[in-house]
Amino acid sequence: MAPKLSPVWEHIHKGPNKYKNNKYHNQSWCKYCIAQAVQLRVNGYNERASAGEIREVPTFSEVSTEVHETLERSGDAEAVDFGSSVKVQTLQGQPEKLWKHLRNCVNAPLNVQQVAGADLDSRKKGSSSHSQGTVNTFVSPTPSVVPSPGIFTHAPLPNAAATPPDHPALRMPIPQYPNTSGF
């Protein structure tokens, strides 16, 4: 019987390719970082359509597919830059490394960061519970911040003037960075 998958995979997209030269772990990307990249692209297409630069706006699903394909074609890149300070880091699909990313991810909801921190703390204490998959990993299913398994599928947007669909990734708060310019 195969070992139970870590709960971290609820928050991570596993790619089809191996991570660099590692024969055991696949390339992986944080679903919250991917959602940021998708939202950035959707916003960009909508702005271009509003300015009259393009006639048709790709559907949310098409943009999501575009982002996933870009990630999967990235080869051994450490991160894929989607512009406007949105980089999606390529992660080694090893639970401890994935939890470390989620603990520090500015795009992950606070409750996910806390669960990640708890898992990593249990590993530091030498607890065997993390390897058994028994760490309390309950994450409240707040629809505004936690992507569902179907986050990357959605009905098409008929045109740029249409109201965007109500979707968890569209309601995801955009992180606010402190003003470091001195003003």
Buried (B, 14 or more C-beta within 10 A) or exposed (E): EEEEEBBBBBBBBBBEBBBEEEEEBBBBBBBBBBBBBBBBBBBBBBEBBEEEEBEEBBBBBBBBBBBBEBBBEBEEBEBBEBEEEBBBBBBBBBBEBBBBBBBEBEBBBEBBBBBBBBBBEBBEEEBEEBBEBEBEBEBEEEEEBBBBEEBBEBEEBEEBEEEBEEBBBBEBEEEEEEEEEEE
